[in-house]
Amino acid sequence: MIEAIGQTMISEILPEKPLMGVGSSQPAAGFEQWLGNEIANTNTNIINAENAVQNYVVGETDNLHQVMISISKAQTSLELTAQVRNRLVEGFQEIMRMSI
């Protein structure tokens, strides 16, 4: 006979403890902190791309391939950040349309 999974069975299998961040022993961060980190990473990627272009223009580097990779990484990061922002705005607007 197959028994239904009850709360006691789940707690025996998975003891309650805070969620851990991927690859770390620290508790998982909240969405706000994650979003702030991702925006900071996007800004860093854009700054790195600008620096790579400036270094290429003044002749400090001749690796065009690396410059293009840096630009592409910044562009992709910015597009992803914009899409997350758009989804957040859509979700907020949907919540505001809800009647109480």
ZAKE-436212 format. One line per field, with one value per atom (N, C-alpha, C): residue in three letters; atom name; residue number from 1; x, y, z. Coordinates in steps of 0.001 Angstrom, whole numbers, m for minus. Example, Ala and Ser with C-alpha at 12.3 -4.5 7.8 and 13.67 -1.06 7.14 Angstrom:
REM ZAKE-436212
koldo = Ala/Ala/Ala/Ser/Ser/Ser
marvo = N/CA/C/N/CA/C
vovo = 1/1/1/2/2/2
xx = 13190/12300/13200/12850/13670/12900
yy = m5690/m4500/m3300/m2250/m1060/30
zz = 7800/7800/7800/7080/7140/7870
***
This chain:
REM ZAKE-436212
koldo = Met/Met/Met/Ile/Ile/Ile/Glu/Glu/Glu/Ala/Ala/Ala/Ile/Ile/Ile/Gly/Gly/Gly/Gln/Gln/Gln/Thr/Thr/Thr/Met/Met/Met/Ile/Ile/Ile/Ser/Ser/Ser/Glu/Glu/Glu/Ile/Ile/Ile/Leu/Leu/Leu/Pro/Pro/Pro/Glu/Glu/Glu/Lys/Lys/Lys/Pro/Pro/Pro/Leu/Leu/Leu/Met/Met/Met/Gly/Gly/Gly/Val/Val/Val/Gly/Gly/Gly/Ser/Ser/Ser/Ser/Ser/Ser/Gln/Gln/Gln/Pro/Pro/Pro/Ala/Ala/Ala/Ala/Ala/Ala/Gly/Gly/Gly/Phe/Phe/Phe/Glu/Glu/Glu/Gln/Gln/Gln/Trp/Trp/Trp/Leu/Leu/Leu/Gly/Gly/Gly/Asn/Asn/Asn/Glu/Glu/Glu/Ile/Ile/Ile/Ala/Ala/Ala/Asn/Asn/Asn/Thr/Thr/Thr/Asn/Asn/Asn/Thr/Thr/Thr/Asn/Asn/Asn/Ile/Ile/Ile/Ile/Ile/Ile/Asn/Asn/Asn/Ala/Ala/Ala/Glu/Glu/Glu/Asn/Asn/Asn/Ala/Ala/Ala/Val/Val/Val/Gln/Gln/Gln/Asn/Asn/Asn/Tyr/Tyr/Tyr/Val/Val/Val/Val/Val/Val/Gly/Gly/Gly/Glu/Glu/Glu/Thr/Thr/Thr/Asp/Asp/Asp/Asn/Asn/Asn/Leu/Leu/Leu/His/His/His/Gln/Gln/Gln/Val/Val/Val/Met/Met/Met/Ile/Ile/Ile/Ser/Ser/Ser/Ile/Ile/Ile/Ser/Ser/Ser/Lys/Lys/Lys/Ala/Ala/Ala/Gln/Gln/Gln/Thr/Thr/Thr/Ser/Ser/Ser/Leu/Leu/Leu/Glu/Glu/Glu/Leu/Leu/Leu/Thr/Thr/Thr/Ala/Ala/Ala/Gln/Gln/Gln/Val/Val/Val/Arg/Arg/Arg/Asn/Asn/Asn/Arg/Arg/Arg/Leu/Leu/Leu/Val/Val/Val/Glu/Glu/Glu/Gly/Gly/Gly/Phe/Phe/Phe/Gln/Gln/Gln/Glu/Glu/Glu/Ile/Ile/Ile/Met/Met/Met/Arg/Arg/Arg/Met/Met/Met/Ser/Ser/Ser/Ile/Ile/Ile
marvo = N/CA/C/N/CA/C/N/CA/C/N/CA/C/N/CA/C/N/CA/C/N/CA/C/N/CA/C/N/CA/C/N/CA/C/N/CA/C/N/CA/C/N/CA/C/N/CA/C/N/CA/C/N/CA/C/N/CA/C/N/CA/C/N/CA/C/N/CA/C/N/CA/C/N/CA/C/N/CA/C/N/CA/C/N/CA/C/N/CA/C/N/CA/C/N/CA/C/N/CA/C/N/CA/C/N/CA/C/N/CA/C/N/CA/C/N/CA/C/N/CA/C/N/CA/C/N/CA/C/N/CA/C/N/CA/C/N/CA/C/N/CA/C/N/CA/C/N/CA/C/N/CA/C/N/CA/C/N/CA/C/N/CA/C/N/CA/C/N/CA/C/N/CA/C/N/CA/C/N/CA/C/N/CA/C/N/CA/C/N/CA/C/N/CA/C/N/CA/C/N/CA/C/N/CA/C/N/CA/C/N/CA/C/N/CA/C/N/CA/C/N/CA/C/N/CA/C/N/CA/C/N/CA/C/N/CA/C/N/CA/C/N/CA/C/N/CA/C/N/CA/C/N/CA/C/N/CA/C/N/CA/C/N/CA/C/N/CA/C/N/CA/C/N/CA/C/N/CA/C/N/CA/C/N/CA/C/N/CA/C/N/CA/C/N/CA/C/N/CA/C/N/CA/C/N/CA/C/N/CA/C/N/CA/C/N/CA/C/N/CA/C/N/CA/C/N/CA/C/N/CA/C/N/CA/C/N/CA/C/N/CA/C/N/CA/C/N/CA/C
vovo = 1/1/1/2/2/2/3/3/3/4/4/4/5/5/5/6/6/6/7/7/7/8/8/8/9/9/9/10/10/10/11/11/11/12/12/12/13/13/13/14/14/14/15/15/15/16/16/16/17/17/17/18/18/18/19/19/19/20/20/20/21/21/21/22/22/22/23/23/23/24/24/24/25/25/25/26/26/26/27/27/27/28/28/28/29/29/29/30/30/30/31/31/31/32/32/32/33/33/33/34/34/34/35/35/35/36/36/36/37/37/37/38/38/38/39/39/39/40/40/40/41/41/41/42/42/42/43/43/43/44/44/44/45/45/45/46/46/46/47/47/47/48/48/48/49/49/49/50/50/50/51/51/51/52/52/52/53/53/53/54/54/54/55/55/55/56/56/56/57/57/57/58/58/58/59/59/59/60/60/60/61/61/61/62/62/62/63/63/63/64/64/64/65/65/65/66/66/66/67/67/67/68/68/68/69/69/69/70/70/70/71/71/71/72/72/72/73/73/73/74/74/74/75/75/75/76/76/76/77/77/77/78/78/78/79/79/79/80/80/80/81/81/81/82/82/82/83/83/83/84/84/84/85/85/85/86/86/86/87/87/87/88/88/88/89/89/89/90/90/90/91/91/91/92/92/92/93/93/93/94/94/94/95/95/95/96/96/96/97/97/97/98/98/98/99/99/99/100/100/100
xx = 840/0/887/516/1275/641/1478/978/1152/258/383/1548/2183/3293/2712/3016/2549/3654/3298/4284/5359/4992/5995/6999/6554/7473/8432/7922/8769/9824/9424/10394/11443/11106/12109/13126/12657/13536/14356/13703/14355/14263/15276/15214/15176/14444/14305/15602/16088/17243/17144/17785/17655/18246/17648/18173/19568/20432/21807/21978/22810/23134/23929/23876/24570/26064/26687/28136/28668/27843/28335/27679/28234/27652/26828/26644/25851/24379/23454/22036/21755/20785/20437/19953/20343/19958/18528/17913/16581/16619/15441/15347/15923/15675/16163/17687/18328/19790/20311/19658/20062/19957/18841/18634/19668/19961/20998/22353/22680/23957/24018/22920/22893/22990/22369/22484/23920/24544/25946/26845/26569/27343/27164/25946/25687/26483/26487/27244/28741/29247/30659/30980/30094/30314/30358/29494/29471/30758/31184/32424/33619/33667/34757/34773/33597/33519/34002/33596/34054/35566/36110/37564/38290/37733/38357/38371/37277/37214/38215/38272/39226/40661/40985/42332/42659/41673/41894/42110/41321/41415/42757/43258/44533/45733/45485/46578/47227/46614/47190/46995/46035/45812/45499/45838/45532/44638/44037/43200/41740/41385/40025/39010/39423/38536/38061/38972/38622/37743/37996/37175/35739/35581/34238/33518/34241/33631/33146/33947/33577/32324/32258/31088/29848/29997/28873/28369/29288/28910/28128/28584/27890/26504/26412/25131/24133/24578/23700/23246/24163/23843/22812/22986/22052/20672/20633/19352/18620/19350/18737/18188/18962/18513/17258/17223/16045/14824/15006/13882/13356/14270/13834/13050/13549/12842/11451/11352/10060/9083/9580/8710/8259/9149/8774/7705/7857/6865/5528/5552/4314/3632/4415/3853/3248/3936/3420/2121/2085/870/m286/12/m1031/m1573/m689/m1138/m1992/m1633/m2397/m3770/m3936/m5241/m6172/m5622/m6454/m7428/m8647/m9630/m9593/m9848/m9783/m11157
yy = m1183/0/1249/2216/3459/4493/5103/6106/7505/8398/9790/10435/11356/12064/13125/12991/13956/14911/15926/16913/16272/15287/14647/13873/13233/12492/13442/14572/15544/16094/16400/16946/15911/14637/13601/13525/13694/13610/14889/16018/17312/18119/18076/18887/20371/21122/22545/23276/23985/24863/25907/27061/28109/27670/28194/27904/28476/27760/28212/28749/29761/30289/29255/29324/28371/28468/27355/27293/28020/28266/28957/28370/28716/28250/29348/30466/31576/31364/31850/31755/32479/31966/32564/33994/34852/36258/36428/37515/37816/38354/38487/38953/40344/41209/42586/42621/41817/41784/41174/40134/39510/40504/41215/42184/43301/43776/44806/44325/43077/42511/42394/41980/41833/43185/44205/45550/46047/45778/46161/45407/44110/43341/43886/44296/44886/46173/46997/48247/47964/46966/46587/46114/45326/44858/46015/47001/48160/48971/49179/49928/49195/47861/47073/47169/47152/47270/48643/49697/51043/51166/50602/50640/49861/48711/47910/48664/49349/50132/51284/51977/53086/52596/51470/50921/50521/50011/49631/50868/51909/53133/53825/53882/54564/53670/52401/51518/50761/50758/50021/48515/48120/46700/46532/45381/45126/43894/43452/42268/42669/42826/43230/42167/40920/39825/39985/40280/40445/41679/42730/43939/43624/42881/42536/41611/40711/39835/40680/41644/42522/43326/43831/44602/43711/42515/41584/41183/40961/40602/41743/42975/44135/44290/44085/44230/43177/41937/40864/41104/41536/41816/42939/43983/45107/44685/43884/43417/42548/41681/40841/41695/42677/43566/44328/44777/45497/44586/43322/42391/42073/41921/41686/42892/44091/45320/45359/45025/45047/44060/42875/41881/42356/43001/43532/44607/45489/46548/45934/44934/44273/43616/42962/42330/43354/44476/45534/46097/46320/46845/45865/44577/43552/43565/43701/43766/45013/46132/47365/47266/46419/46251/45344/44596/43677/44451/43930/44553/43836/44612/44048/43610
zz = 0/0/0/m776/m884/33/880/1807/1213/1582/1163/1898/1246/1879/2794/4054/5033/5423/6180/6619/7479/8288/9136/8304/7244/6383/5667/5216/4527/5475/6709/7657/8047/7982/8248/7119/5903/4731/4575/4660/4476/5766/6606/7820/7467/8282/8005/8294/7302/7448/6356/6519/5516/4184/3113/1783/1657/987/808/m603/m738/m2048/m2829/m4131/m4986/m4746/m4403/m4232/m3016/m2020/m828/409/1549/2807/3461/2775/3290/2934/3758/3408/2099/1353/67/257/m653/m588/m1092/m693/m1164/m2585/m3155/m4541/m4703/m3728/m3811/m3884/m3044/m3044/m4348/m4826/m6084/m7235/m7282/m8358/m8288/m7094/m6938/m7411/m7092/m7540/m9054/m9659/m11114/m11822/m11253/m11837/m11710/m10578/m10397/m11374/m11607/m12579/m13991/m14323/m15634/m15793/m14768/m14810/m14979/m14268/m14379/m15788/m16386/m17758/m18745/m18552/m19449/m19293/m18062/m17814/m18419/m18247/m18817/m20342/m20959/m22412/m22868/m22167/m22523/m22392/m21322/m21130/m22215/m22610/m23664/m24984/m25298/m26538/m26485/m25362/m25230/m25374/m24749/m24855/m26286/m27014/m28403/m29274/m29032/m29845/m29653/m28433/m28183/m28454/m28795/m29171/m28033/m26865/m25734/m25890/m26683/m26959/m28435/m28968/m30372/m30521/m29414/m29419/m29663/m30926/m31292/m30871/m30938/m30557/m29112/m28211/m26797/m26585/m27345/m27257/m27673/m28759/m29238/m28250/m27634/m26618/m25443/m25033/m23923/m24259/m25465/m25903/m25944/m26480/m26573/m25190/m24267/m22896/m22248/m22445/m21879/m22497/m23808/m24501/m24019/m23924/m23462/m22026/m21195/m19797/m19691/m20479/m20459/m20971/m22024/m22549/m21528/m20829/m19810/m18669/m18241/m17166/m17585/m18825/m19324/m19361/m19754/m19795/m18396/m17435/m16047/m15556/m15852/m15460/m16084/m17377/m18059/m17417/m17051/m16410/m15031/m14299/m12986/m13120/m14100/m14319/m14716/m15599/m15998/m14797/m13949/m12753/m11813/m11616/m10757/m11320/m12629/m13247/m13114/m13232/m13075/m11642/m10681/m9277/m9047/m9649/m9474/m10125/m11142/m11807/m11017/m10060/m9289/m8411/m8328/m7441/m6099/m5065/m3713/m3259
***
